[in-house]
Amino acid sequence: MSLENHAEFKLSITKALGDQLAAALEKLTPAPLTMENIRSLRSLPGVYQLYKDEDLVYVGKADRSLPQRIEKHFRKISGRTNISLDQMTFTCLYVDEDFGAVAPERLLINEHRGQGQVPWNYNGFGNNDPGKRRDTTEVDEGHFDHEHPINLEYKLTELLTLRTPADEAVSLSVLLQETKALLPYVFRYQASSEFDDIVVEIPDVDATADEALKAIAVRLPDKWQITALPGYLIMYPKVEDYPSARRYYRSTGVVDVWQQ
């Protein structure tokens, strides 16, 4: 006769925490992803969820400031094609700093992954500059950058700040720095002291990224090339082909190589 006064019990504290986080976020009403709503948040650490057309597509965390982190996503989406900020909403929870050790966003990802949600957590949406090693790799069809390539028609309206009543031209170095700062996606380039002595006509105040890049490229020394990859721009002193390139900007003109 076997005794029934003992049994096994497995306690999953992380599972319980994940359930609580998901339940707390579920009670919130997603707000439009606008700068007004982002800047109304307190500068505290926490977790957040992004929705596209009411579908949960991404879960993330902010170790220091929720508005700072969510604003990065706002800028990224604003510079992409095949998507609009009008489609995006978000929710967030302020989380105590001591909670960071248990990776709250990972608990939420695990909670939603089994339901076929948070696809952007697995397709490169949260990536920053992937580094030079990824420049020559081919972007997979399911990758965020393939589905939503950078928008070369994005308007750099703040180029107006370069203009003064007396000047309509700047050094190539300055225009590169300003363009890089204004773009909502990565523009990685190799700086050169010779750019300080090259004068470039400032594009119109409502210039697009494409127009600014053309103005830069036409003044580049020989063998320099700007390459528009699906998710970012690069500029180096060599002319070469890249598997996932969309467009090349050279002193000799623009070459389109990408077809949707």
Secondary structure, DSSP 8 states (H G I E B T S, - for coil): ----S-------HHHHHHHHHHHHHHTS--EE--HHHHHTS-S--EEEEEEETTEEEEEEEESS-HHHHHHHHHHHHHTBSS--GGGEEEEEEE--GGGGGG-HHHHHHHHHHTTT--GGGGTTTT-----GGGTTS---TTSHHHHS-B-TT-B-GGGGGG--SS-SEEEHHHHHHHHHHH-SS-EEE---GGGGG-EEE---TT-BHHHHHHHHHTTS-TT-EEEE-SS-EEEESS----TT--EEEETTEEEE----
